């Protein structure tokens, strides 16, 4: 594992304790992100909310991006997922991280102040040179789409 530096800035929300991202264990790939809320926020069944985290980040350089993923416990137990699937934070974005959540269940869920709502993963980014071609090389799968390699 190689070391990089992620700059983290607190974005004040009047009267709200801001929790900095942290990894729950040394083996965790992601940093927990916390709800920077004054009070509880209810997500109605099939509803959408935007939850501030109270932090902004600066990635080391344009060779990195940050990705916001759902917390598996919230998703599996309560149907709370990210409204955009995965949040992509570009290297030149330095504003507050806001997490869009959706409730996929038929029951309301309440996000509490300071609750862990998502996880942040930092990853290198490969930006290839695009080369337009008339044909692509043949592969065993070729254009076989969804389910073309079998059910399992």
DSSP file (Angstrom, degrees, kcal/mol; ACC not computed):
  #  RESIDUE AA STRUCTURE BP1 BP2  ACC     N-H-->O    O-->H-N    N-H-->O    O-->H-N    TCO  KAPPA ALPHA  PHI   PSI    X-CA   Y-CA   Z-CA
    1    1 A X              0   0    0      0, 0.0     2,-0.3     0, 0.0     0, 0.0   0.000 360.0 360.0 360.0 134.9    0.0    0.0    0.0
    2    2 A X        -     0   0    0      1,-0.0     2,-0.4     0, 0.0     0, 0.0  -0.767 360.0-120.1-104.7 154.0    1.3    3.4   -0.9
    3    3 A X        +     0   0    0     -2,-0.3     2,-0.3     2,-0.0    -1,-0.0  -0.750  32.0 169.1 -97.9 135.5    0.6    6.6    1.1
    4    4 A X        -     0   0    0     -2,-0.4     2,-0.5     2,-0.0     0, 0.0  -0.901  31.1-117.3-131.8 165.1   -1.1    9.7   -0.3
    5    5 A X        -     0   0    0     -2,-0.3     2,-0.6     2,-0.0    55,-0.1  -0.904  18.6-166.0-109.1 131.6   -2.5   12.7    1.5
    6    6 A X        -     0   0    0     -2,-0.5     2,-0.4    53,-0.1    53,-0.2  -0.969  16.3-143.4-113.8 116.8   -6.2   13.7    1.5
    7    7 A X  E     -A   58   0A   0     51,-1.9    51,-2.1    -2,-0.6     2,-0.4  -0.658  17.3-165.6 -80.6 133.2   -6.8   17.2    2.7
    8    8 A X  E     -A   57   0A   0     -2,-0.4     2,-0.4    49,-0.2    49,-0.2  -0.983   4.8-170.7-125.1 128.2  -10.1   17.5    4.8
    9    9 A X  E     -A   56   0A   0     47,-3.1    47,-2.5    -2,-0.4     2,-0.3  -0.955  22.2-126.3-119.1 135.3  -11.7   20.8    5.6
   10   10 A X  E     -A   55   0A   0     -2,-0.4     2,-0.7    45,-0.2    45,-0.3  -0.639  15.1-155.3 -77.8 134.3  -14.6   21.2    8.1
   11   11 A X        -     0   0    0     43,-3.3    -1,-0.0    -2,-0.3    84,-0.0  -0.927  24.6-130.0-109.5 104.6  -17.6   23.1    6.6
   12   12 A X        -     0   0    0     -2,-0.7     2,-0.4     6,-0.0    42,-0.1  -0.229  22.0-170.0 -62.5 140.6  -19.4   24.6    9.6
   13   13 A X    >   -     0   0    0      3,-0.5     3,-2.8    41,-0.1    -1,-0.0  -0.989  43.6 -98.3-125.6 118.4  -23.2   24.1   10.0
   14   14 A X  T 3  S-     0   0    0     -2,-0.4     3,-0.1     1,-0.3    -2,-0.0  -0.063 102.3  -5.3 -45.3 115.9  -24.5   26.4   12.8
   15   15 A X  T 3  S+     0   0    0      1,-0.2     2,-0.5    23,-0.0    -1,-0.3   0.583 104.0 122.7  78.0  11.3  -24.8   24.4   16.0
   16   16 A X    <   -     0   0    0     -3,-2.8     2,-0.5    20,-0.1    -3,-0.5  -0.909  60.8-132.0-111.5 130.5  -23.9   21.0   14.4
   17   17 A X        -     0   0    0     -2,-0.5     2,-0.5    20,-0.2    20,-0.2  -0.690  24.9-145.9 -77.2 122.5  -21.0   18.9   15.5
   18   18 A X        -     0   0    0     -2,-0.5     2,-0.5    18,-0.1    36,-0.1  -0.789   7.3-154.4 -94.5 127.3  -19.0   17.9   12.4
   19   19 A X        -     0   0    0     -2,-0.5    15,-0.4    34,-0.3     2,-0.1  -0.883  14.6-131.7-103.0 128.0  -17.4   14.4   12.5
   20   20 A X        -     0   0    0     -2,-0.5    12,-0.1     1,-0.1    35,-0.0  -0.433  34.6 -93.4 -73.6 150.5  -14.4   13.9   10.3
   21   21 A X        +     0   0    0     -2,-0.1     2,-0.3    10,-0.1    12,-0.2  -0.313  52.9 172.1 -60.6 144.4  -14.3   10.8    8.1
   22   22 A X  B     -D   32   0B   0     10,-0.9    10,-3.0    -3,-0.1     2,-0.4  -0.993  34.7-112.6-152.5 156.3  -12.6    7.8    9.6
   23   23 A X        -     0   0    0     -2,-0.3     8,-0.1     8,-0.3     3,-0.1  -0.733  18.1-145.6 -88.0 133.3  -12.1    4.2    8.8
   24   24 A X  S    S+     0   0    0     -2,-0.4     2,-0.3     6,-0.4    -1,-0.1   0.841  82.8   8.9 -69.2 -33.2  -13.8    1.8   11.2
   25   25 A X  S >  S-     0   0    0     -3,-0.0     3,-1.4     1,-0.0    -1,-0.1  -0.932  79.7-107.3-140.5 164.5  -11.0   -0.7   11.0
   26   26 A X  T 3  S+     0   0    0     -2,-0.3    -1,-0.0     1,-0.3    -2,-0.0   0.757 120.1  53.6 -63.6 -23.8   -7.5   -0.9    9.5
   27   27 A X  T 3  S+     0   0    0     -4,-0.0    -1,-0.3     2,-0.0     2,-0.2   0.476  81.2 116.6 -89.4  -2.4   -8.8   -3.2    6.8
   28   28 A X    <   -     0   0    0     -3,-1.4    -5,-0.1     1,-0.2     0, 0.0  -0.472  51.2-159.3 -70.9 132.9  -11.6   -0.8    5.7
   29   29 A X  S    S+     0   0    0     -2,-0.2    93,-0.4    92,-0.0     2,-0.3   0.790  73.2  52.3 -78.0 -29.4  -11.3    0.4    2.1
   30   30 A X  S    S-     0   0    0     91,-0.1     2,-0.5    -8,-0.0    -6,-0.4  -0.716  76.0-126.2-113.9 160.0  -13.6    3.4    2.8
   31   31 A X  E     - E   0 120B   0     89,-2.8    89,-2.9    -2,-0.3    -8,-0.3  -0.867  34.8-116.9 -97.1 130.7  -13.9    6.2    5.3
   32   32 A X  E     -DE  22 119B   0    -10,-3.0   -10,-0.9    -2,-0.5     2,-0.4  -0.455  25.2-150.3 -66.0 139.4  -17.3    6.6    7.0
   33   33 A X  E     - E   0 118B   0     85,-2.7    84,-2.8   -12,-0.2    85,-1.1  -0.917  12.1-148.1-110.8 141.9  -19.1    9.8    6.2
   34   34 A X  E     - E   0 116B   0    -15,-0.4     2,-0.5    -2,-0.4    82,-0.2  -0.809  19.2-106.1-116.7 149.7  -21.5   11.2    8.9
   35   35 A X        -     0   0    0     80,-2.3    79,-2.7    -2,-0.3     2,-1.3  -0.607  22.6-154.3 -74.4 120.3  -24.7   13.2    8.7
   36   36 A X        +     0   0    0     16,-3.0     2,-0.3    -2,-0.5    16,-0.2  -0.690  42.8 145.9 -94.9  80.6  -24.1   16.9    9.6
   37   37 A X        -     0   0    0     -2,-1.3   -20,-0.2   -20,-0.2     3,-0.1  -0.875  53.6-149.2-122.7 149.1  -27.6   17.6   10.8
   38   38 A X  S    S-     0   0    0     -2,-0.3     2,-0.3     1,-0.2    -1,-0.1   0.807  88.2  -3.5 -79.0 -33.7  -29.3   19.7   13.5
   39   39 A X  S    S-     0   0    0      1,-0.1    -1,-0.2    73,-0.1    72,-0.0  -0.889  97.5 -58.4-148.9 176.0  -32.1   17.2   13.9
   40   40 A X        -     0   0    0     -2,-0.3     2,-0.4    -3,-0.1    72,-0.2  -0.232  42.0-151.9 -61.3 149.5  -33.5   14.0   12.5
   41   41 A X  E     -H  111   0C   0     70,-2.4    70,-3.3    -4,-0.0     2,-0.4  -0.990   8.8-144.7-125.9 122.7  -34.4   13.8    8.8
   42   42 A X  E     -H  110   0C   0     -2,-0.4     2,-0.7    68,-0.2    68,-0.2  -0.706   3.3-155.7 -89.4 133.1  -37.1   11.4    7.7
   43   43 A X  E     -H  109   0C   0     66,-3.7    66,-2.0    -2,-0.4     3,-0.1  -0.935  20.1-141.3-105.6 111.3  -36.8    9.7    4.3
   44   44 A X    >   -     0   0    0     -2,-0.7     3,-2.8    64,-0.2    59,-0.3  -0.229  39.9 -73.3 -65.0 158.4  -40.3    8.7    3.2
   45   45 A X  T 3  S+     0   0    0      1,-0.3    -1,-0.2    61,-0.2    61,-0.2  -0.347 124.2   2.1 -53.4 129.6  -40.8    5.4    1.5
   46   46 A X  T 3  S+     0   0    0     57,-1.5    -1,-0.3    59,-0.7    58,-0.1   0.659 109.4 137.8  63.2  17.9  -39.4    5.7   -2.0
   47   47 A X    <   -     0   0    0     -3,-2.8    56,-2.2    56,-0.1     2,-0.4  -0.402  46.3-136.7 -92.2 169.1  -38.3    9.3   -1.1
   48   48 A X  E     + B   0 102A   0     54,-0.2     2,-0.3    -2,-0.1    54,-0.2  -0.952  21.0 173.1-125.2 142.8  -35.1   11.2   -1.7
   49   49 A X  E     - B   0 101A   0     52,-2.2    52,-2.7    -2,-0.4     2,-0.5  -0.976  25.5-137.3-142.5 157.4  -33.1   13.5    0.5
   50   50 A X  E     - B   0 100A   0     -2,-0.3     2,-0.5    50,-0.2    50,-0.2  -0.983  22.5-164.9-114.7 124.8  -29.7   15.3    0.4
   51   51 A X  E     - B   0  99A   0     48,-2.9    48,-3.0    -2,-0.5     2,-0.1  -0.939  12.2-137.4-116.0 122.1  -27.7   15.0    3.5
   52   52 A X  E     - B   0  98A   0     -2,-0.5   -16,-3.0   -16,-0.2    46,-0.2  -0.445   7.2-161.7 -73.3 150.4  -24.7   17.3    4.2
   53   53 A X  E     -     0   0A   0     44,-1.6   -34,-0.3     2,-0.2   -19,-0.3   0.602  30.2-129.2-103.8 -17.1  -21.5   15.8    5.6
   54   54 A X  E    S+     0   0A   0     43,-0.3   -43,-3.3     1,-0.2     2,-0.3   0.638  74.7  97.4  76.3  13.0  -19.9   19.0    6.9
   55   55 A X  E     -A   10   0A   0     42,-0.4    42,-2.9   -45,-0.3     2,-0.3  -0.968  50.5-166.2-134.2 152.6  -16.6   18.2    5.2
   56   56 A X  E     -AB   9  96A   0    -47,-2.5   -47,-3.1    -2,-0.3     2,-0.3  -0.943  15.7-156.1-126.7 152.7  -14.9   19.1    2.0
   57   57 A X  E     -A    8   0A   0     38,-0.6     2,-0.4    -2,-0.3   -49,-0.2  -0.887  12.6-151.6-128.4 159.1  -11.9   17.3    0.6
   58   58 A X  E     -A    7   0A   0    -51,-2.1   -51,-1.9    -2,-0.3    36,-0.1  -0.967  21.7-140.6-130.4 117.9   -9.0   18.1   -1.7
   59   59 A X        -     0   0    0     -2,-0.4   -53,-0.1    32,-0.4     3,-0.1  -0.336  26.1-108.8 -73.1 157.5   -7.5   15.1   -3.6
   60   60 A X  S    S-     0   0    0    -55,-0.1     2,-0.3     1,-0.1    -1,-0.1   0.867  83.3 -42.6 -58.1 -40.6   -3.8   14.9   -4.1
   61   61 A X  S >  S-     0   0    0      0, 0.0     3,-1.4     0, 0.0    -1,-0.1  -0.944  74.9 -66.6-171.3-173.9   -3.9   15.6   -7.8
   62   62 A X  T 3  S+     0   0    0      1,-0.3    29,-0.1    -2,-0.3    30,-0.1   0.412 115.6  77.6 -76.2   6.0   -5.8   14.8  -11.0
   63   63 A X  T 3  S+     0   0    0     28,-0.1    62,-2.5    61,-0.1     2,-0.3   0.339  93.2  61.2 -88.6   5.5   -4.6   11.2  -10.9
   64   64 A X  E <   -F  124   0B   0     -3,-1.4     2,-0.3    60,-0.3    27,-0.3  -0.926  56.5-175.5-131.7 154.3   -7.2   10.5   -8.1
   65   65 A X  E     -F  123   0B   0     58,-2.3    58,-2.7    -2,-0.3     2,-0.4  -0.952  20.6-131.7-138.2 160.0  -11.0   10.6   -7.7
   66   66 A X  E     -FG 122  89B   0     23,-2.3    23,-3.5    -2,-0.3     2,-0.4  -0.905  17.4-159.6-112.5 145.3  -13.2   10.0   -4.7
   67   67 A X  E     -FG 121  88B   0     54,-2.9    54,-2.9    -2,-0.4     2,-0.6  -0.987   6.8-149.5-127.8 132.8  -16.2    7.7   -4.8
   68   68 A X  E     -FG 120  87B   0     19,-2.8    19,-2.4    -2,-0.4     2,-0.3  -0.902  22.0-177.1-104.1 124.2  -19.1    7.7   -2.4
   69   69 A X  E     -F  119   0B   0     50,-2.9    50,-2.4    -2,-0.6    17,-0.1  -0.803  29.4 -99.5-117.5 157.8  -20.7    4.3   -1.8
   70   70 A X        -     0   0    0     15,-0.4     2,-0.5    -2,-0.3    48,-0.2  -0.332  38.3-110.3 -66.9 155.8  -23.7    3.2    0.2
   71   71 A X     >  -     0   0    0     46,-0.5     4,-2.2     9,-0.2     3,-0.2  -0.817  23.4-139.6 -86.0 127.5  -23.2    1.6    3.5
   72   72 A X  H  > S+     0   0    0     -2,-0.5     4,-3.1     1,-0.2     5,-0.4   0.859  98.6  55.8 -61.1 -37.3  -24.1   -2.0    3.2
   73   73 A X  H  > S+     0   0    0      1,-0.2     4,-2.2     2,-0.2     5,-0.4   0.921 110.0  44.9 -62.2 -44.2  -25.9   -2.2    6.6
   74   74 A X  H  > S+     0   0    0     -3,-0.2     6,-1.9     3,-0.2     4,-1.7   0.896 117.2  46.3 -64.9 -39.7  -28.2    0.7    5.7
   75   75 A X  H  X S+     0   0    0     -4,-2.2     4,-1.3     4,-0.3    -2,-0.2   0.948 118.8  37.7 -69.1 -49.4  -28.9   -0.8    2.2
   76   76 A X  H  < S+     0   0    0     -4,-3.1    -2,-0.2    -5,-0.2    -3,-0.2   0.912 126.0  35.4 -72.2 -43.0  -29.5   -4.4    3.3
   77   77 A X  H  < S+     0   0    0     -4,-2.2    -3,-0.2    -5,-0.4    -2,-0.2   0.842 137.0  14.1 -81.2 -33.6  -31.4   -3.8    6.5
   78   78 A X  H  < S-     0   0    0     -4,-1.7    27,-0.4    -5,-0.4    -3,-0.2   0.468  93.7-115.2-126.5  -4.1  -33.4   -0.6    5.6
   79   79 A X     <  +     0   0    0     -4,-1.3    25,-3.4    -5,-0.5     2,-0.7   0.737  61.7 149.3  74.3  21.8  -33.3   -0.1    1.8
   80   80 A X  E     +C  103   0A   0     -6,-1.9     2,-0.2    23,-0.2    -1,-0.2  -0.816  16.3 154.9 -94.3 117.0  -31.3    3.1    2.1
   81   81 A X  E     -C  102   0A   0     21,-2.2    21,-2.9    -2,-0.7     2,-0.3  -0.768  49.8 -79.7-131.3 173.4  -29.0    3.6   -0.9
   82   82 A X  E >   -C  101   0A   0      3,-0.3     3,-1.4    -2,-0.2    19,-0.3  -0.625  33.5-136.9 -77.8 137.0  -27.4    6.4   -2.8
   83   83 A X  T 3  S+     0   0    0     17,-2.0    18,-0.1    -2,-0.3    -1,-0.1   0.744 105.0  41.5 -68.4 -22.4  -29.8    8.1   -5.2
   84   84 A X  T 3  S-     0   0    0     16,-0.4     2,-2.2     1,-0.1    -1,-0.3   0.171 107.6-122.3-108.8  17.8  -27.2    8.2   -7.9
   85   85 A X  S <  S+     0   0    0     -3,-1.4   -15,-0.4     2,-0.0     2,-0.4  -0.460  90.2  11.6  79.9 -71.5  -25.8    4.7   -7.4
   86   86 A X  S    S-     0   0    0     -2,-2.2     2,-0.5   -17,-0.1   -17,-0.2  -0.994  77.4-133.7-137.9 131.5  -22.2    5.9   -6.7
   87   87 A X  E     -G   68   0B   0    -19,-2.4   -19,-2.8    -2,-0.4     2,-0.6  -0.742  17.4-153.9 -86.4 130.7  -21.2    9.5   -6.2
   88   88 A X  E     -G   67   0B   0     -2,-0.5     2,-0.7   -21,-0.2   -21,-0.2  -0.921   4.8-164.0-108.3 122.4  -18.1   10.5   -8.2
   89   89 A X  E     -G   66   0B   0    -23,-3.5   -23,-2.3    -2,-0.6     8,-0.0  -0.917  16.1-143.0-107.3 110.9  -16.0   13.3   -6.7
   90   90 A X    >   -     0   0    0     -2,-0.7     3,-1.7   -25,-0.2   -31,-0.2  -0.302  22.5-111.5 -71.4 157.2  -13.7   14.8   -9.4
   91   91 A X  T 3  S+     0   0    0    -27,-0.3   -32,-0.4     1,-0.3    -1,-0.1   0.726 115.5  52.6 -63.8 -22.6  -10.2   15.9   -8.4
   92   92 A X  T 3  S+     0   0    0    -34,-0.1     2,-0.5   -30,-0.1    -1,-0.3   0.384  85.0 100.1 -97.4   5.2  -11.0   19.6   -9.0
   93   93 A X    <   +     0   0    0     -3,-1.7   -34,-0.3     1,-0.1   -36,-0.2  -0.808  35.3 162.7 -91.1 125.1  -14.1   19.6   -6.7
   94   94 A X        +     0   0    0     -2,-0.5    -1,-0.1   -36,-0.1     3,-0.1   0.162  36.9 110.9-127.2  17.0  -13.4   21.1   -3.3
   95   95 A X  S    S-     0   0    0      1,-0.2   -38,-0.6   -39,-0.1    -2,-0.0  -0.232  80.8 -63.3 -82.7 178.4  -17.0   21.9   -2.1
   96   96 A X  E     -B   56   0A   0    -40,-0.2     2,-0.6     1,-0.1   -40,-0.3  -0.322  51.9-116.7 -62.1 141.5  -18.9   20.2    0.7
   97   97 A X  E     -     0   0A   0    -42,-2.9   -44,-1.6    -3,-0.1     2,-0.4  -0.731  34.0-172.2 -81.1 120.5  -19.7   16.5    0.2
   98   98 A X  E     -B   52   0A   0     -2,-0.6     2,-0.6   -46,-0.2   -46,-0.2  -0.953  11.7-146.4-114.2 133.1  -23.4   16.1    0.1
   99   99 A X  E     -B   51   0A   0    -48,-3.0   -48,-2.9    -2,-0.4     2,-0.6  -0.894   3.0-150.3-107.4 119.3  -24.8   12.6    0.0
  100  100 A X  E     -B   50   0A   0     -2,-0.6   -17,-2.0   -50,-0.2   -16,-0.4  -0.776  21.9-173.0 -85.1 121.6  -28.0   11.9   -1.9
  101  101 A X  E     -BC  49  82A   0    -52,-2.7   -52,-2.2    -2,-0.6     2,-0.3  -0.877  10.0-165.6-116.8 149.0  -30.0    9.1   -0.3
  102  102 A X  E     -BC  48  81A   0    -21,-2.9   -21,-2.2    -2,-0.3     2,-0.7  -0.965  18.5-134.4-130.1 151.4  -33.0    7.2   -1.5
  103  103 A X  E     + C   0  80A   0    -56,-2.2   -57,-1.5    -2,-0.3   -23,-0.2  -0.902  19.5 179.9-106.6 106.8  -35.3    4.9    0.4
  104  104 A X        +     0   0    0    -25,-3.4   -25,-0.1    -2,-0.7   -24,-0.1   0.475  57.6  85.5 -84.3  -2.6  -36.1    1.8   -1.6
  105  105 A X  S    S-     0   0    0    -27,-0.4   -59,-0.7   -26,-0.3    -2,-0.1  -0.331  83.9-120.1 -95.5 176.9  -38.3    0.3    1.0
  106  106 A X  S    S+     0   0    0    -61,-0.2     2,-0.4    -2,-0.1   -61,-0.2   0.271  91.8  77.1 -96.5   8.5  -42.0    0.7    1.9
  107  107 A X  S    S-     0   0    0    -29,-0.2    -2,-0.2   -63,-0.1   -61,-0.2  -0.955  85.2-113.2-122.3 140.1  -41.1    2.0    5.4
  108  108 A X        -     0   0    0     -2,-0.4     2,-0.4   -63,-0.1   -64,-0.2  -0.304  29.5-157.3 -63.5 151.2  -39.9    5.5    6.4
  109  109 A X  E     -H   43   0C   0    -66,-2.0   -66,-3.7    -4,-0.1     2,-0.5  -0.993   5.6-143.0-132.7 141.9  -36.4    5.7    7.8
  110  110 A X  E     -H   42   0C   0     -2,-0.4     2,-0.5   -68,-0.2   -68,-0.2  -0.920   5.7-149.7-110.5 122.6  -35.0    8.5   10.0
  111  111 A X  E     -H   41   0C   0    -70,-3.3   -70,-2.4    -2,-0.5     2,-0.3  -0.789  20.1-149.5 -86.2 126.1  -31.4    9.7    9.6
  112  112 A X    >   -     0   0    0     -2,-0.5     3,-2.2   -72,-0.2   -77,-0.3  -0.673  28.0 -88.4 -97.0 151.0  -30.1   10.9   12.9
  113  113 A X  T 3  S+     0   0    0      1,-0.3   -77,-0.2    -2,-0.3     3,-0.1  -0.329 115.7  14.7 -54.6 133.5  -27.5   13.6   13.5
  114  114 A X  T 3  S+     0   0    0    -79,-2.7    -1,-0.3     1,-0.3   -78,-0.1   0.436  91.7 146.2  80.8  -0.8  -24.0   12.1   13.4
  115  115 A X    <   -     0   0    0     -3,-2.2   -80,-2.3   -80,-0.1     2,-0.5  -0.410  58.7-109.6 -69.7 144.0  -25.2    8.9   11.8
  116  116 A X  E     +E   34   0B   0    -82,-0.2   -82,-0.3     1,-0.2    -1,-0.1  -0.631  45.8 167.9 -71.3 122.4  -22.9    7.1    9.4
  117  117 A X  E     -     0   0B   0    -84,-2.8   -46,-0.5    -2,-0.5     2,-0.3   0.627  53.9 -10.5-116.8 -18.1  -24.6    7.5    6.0
  118  118 A X  E     -E   33   0B   0    -85,-1.1   -85,-2.7   -48,-0.2     2,-0.4  -0.943  62.3-111.6-165.2 178.5  -22.1    6.5    3.3
  119  119 A X  E     -EF  32  69B   0    -50,-2.4   -50,-2.9    -2,-0.3     2,-0.5  -0.988  17.1-143.5-132.7 145.6  -18.5    5.6    2.7
  120  120 A X  E     -EF  31  68B   0    -89,-2.9   -89,-2.8    -2,-0.4     2,-0.4  -0.912  15.2-172.6-110.3 124.5  -15.8    7.5    0.8
  121  121 A X  E     - F   0  67B   0    -54,-2.9   -54,-2.9    -2,-0.5     2,-0.4  -0.972  11.4-150.7-119.8 130.9  -13.2    5.6   -1.2
  122  122 A X  E     + F   0  66B   0     -2,-0.4     2,-0.3   -93,-0.4   -56,-0.2  -0.848  24.6 172.7 -99.7 134.0  -10.2    7.3   -2.8
  123  123 A X  E     - F   0  65B   0    -58,-2.7   -58,-2.3    -2,-0.4     2,-0.0  -0.997  35.3-107.8-144.4 145.2   -8.9    5.6   -6.0
  124  124 A X  E     - F   0  64B   0     -2,-0.3     2,-0.4   -60,-0.2   -60,-0.3  -0.382  36.4-140.6 -63.8 151.3   -6.3    6.3   -8.7
  125  125 A X        -     0   0    0    -62,-2.5     2,-0.6    -2,-0.0    -1,-0.0  -0.965   5.3-150.9-120.5 132.1   -7.9    7.2  -12.0
  126  126 A X        -     0   0    0     -2,-0.4     2,-0.7     2,-0.0   -63,-0.0  -0.907  10.0-171.5 -99.6 119.7   -6.7    6.0  -15.4
  127  127 A X        -     0   0    0     -2,-0.6     3,-0.0     3,-0.0    -2,-0.0  -0.858  16.5-161.7-112.1  94.9   -7.5    8.5  -18.2
  128  128 A X        -     0   0    0     -2,-0.7     2,-0.5     1,-0.1    -2,-0.0  -0.290  25.0-104.8 -76.9 159.6   -6.6    6.8  -21.4
  129  129 A X        -     0   0    0      1,-0.0     2,-0.4    -2,-0.0    -1,-0.1  -0.715  40.0-127.4 -76.4 129.2   -6.0    8.3  -24.8
  130  130 A X        -     0   0    0     -2,-0.5     2,-0.5    -3,-0.0    -1,-0.0  -0.687  25.7-171.1 -84.6 131.1   -9.1    7.7  -26.9
  131  131 A X        -     0   0    0     -2,-0.4     2,-0.3     2,-0.0    -2,-0.0  -0.978  15.4-141.4-123.9 116.5   -8.4    6.1  -30.3
  132  132 A X        +     0   0    0     -2,-0.5     2,-0.3     2,-0.0    -2,-0.0  -0.626  27.0 178.4 -79.0 133.3  -11.3    5.8  -32.8
  133  133 A X        -     0   0    0     -2,-0.3     3,-0.1     1,-0.1    -2,-0.0  -0.896  36.4-134.8-131.2 160.5  -11.2    2.6  -34.7
  134  134 A X  S    S+     0   0    0     -2,-0.3     2,-0.3     1,-0.2    -1,-0.1   0.823  92.0  18.3 -81.2 -34.7  -13.5    1.0  -37.4
  135  135 A X        -     0   0    0      3,-0.0     2,-0.3     0, 0.0    -1,-0.2  -0.962  69.8-135.5-137.8 151.8  -13.5   -2.4  -35.7
  136  136 A X        -     0   0    0     -2,-0.3     3,-0.1    -3,-0.1     2,-0.0  -0.784  39.6 -94.1-102.8 152.8  -12.7   -3.9  -32.3
  137  137 A X        -     0   0    0     -2,-0.3     2,-0.1     1,-0.1     5,-0.1  -0.328  47.7-102.6 -63.2 146.6  -10.7   -7.1  -31.8
  138  138 A X        -     0   0    0      3,-0.0     2,-0.3    -3,-0.0    -1,-0.1  -0.459  41.4-176.7 -72.1 141.1  -12.8  -10.2  -31.5
  139  139 A X        -     0   0    0     -2,-0.1     4,-0.1    -3,-0.1    -3,-0.0  -0.859  41.1-105.2-129.2 167.6  -13.2  -11.7  -28.0
  140  140 A X  S    S+     0   0    0     -2,-0.3    -1,-0.1     1,-0.2    -2,-0.0   0.865 123.1  36.2 -61.1 -36.6  -15.0  -14.9  -26.8
  141  141 A X  S >  S+     0   0    0      1,-0.2     3,-2.1     2,-0.1    -1,-0.2   0.847  83.1 166.0 -85.6 -36.7  -17.9  -12.9  -25.5
  142  142 A X  T 3  S-     0   0    0      1,-0.3    -1,-0.2    -5,-0.1    -2,-0.1  -0.337  73.7 -14.2  54.1-126.2  -18.0  -10.2  -28.3
  143  143 A X  T 3  S+     0   0    0     -4,-0.1    -1,-0.3    -2,-0.1     2,-0.2   0.295  93.1 136.8 -91.4  10.1  -21.3   -8.3  -28.1
  144  144 A X    <   -     0   0    0     -3,-2.1     3,-0.1     1,-0.1     5,-0.1  -0.414  36.0-172.3 -60.8 121.5  -23.0  -10.8  -25.8
  145  145 A X    >   +     0   0    0      1,-0.2     3,-2.4    -2,-0.2     4,-0.3   0.311  40.3   2.6 -95.9-140.7  -24.8   -8.6  -23.3
  146  146 A X  T 3  S+     0   0    0      1,-0.3    -1,-0.2     2,-0.1     4,-0.0  -0.186 132.6   0.6 -52.4 124.8  -26.8   -9.2  -20.1
  147  147 A X  T >  S+     0   0    0      3,-0.1     3,-1.5    -3,-0.1    -1,-0.3   0.487  90.0 126.4  78.2   3.9  -26.8  -12.9  -19.1
  148  148 A X  T <  S+     0   0    0     -3,-2.4    -2,-0.1     1,-0.3     3,-0.1   0.702  72.4  50.4 -70.9 -17.1  -24.7  -14.0  -22.0
  149  149 A X  T 3  S-     0   0    0      1,-0.4    -1,-0.3    -4,-0.3     3,-0.1   0.330 124.4 -86.9-100.8   8.6  -22.2  -15.8  -19.8
  150  150 A X    <   -     0   0    0     -3,-1.5    -1,-0.4     1,-0.1    -3,-0.1  -0.326  40.9 -78.0 110.4 166.7  -24.9  -17.7  -17.9
  151  151 A X              0   0    0      1,-0.2    -1,-0.1    -2,-0.1    -3,-0.1   0.838 360.0 360.0 -72.7 -34.6  -27.0  -17.2  -14.9
  152  152 A X              0   0    0     -3,-0.1    -1,-0.2    -5,-0.1    -2,-0.1   0.408 360.0 360.0-109.2 360.0  -24.4  -17.8  -12.3
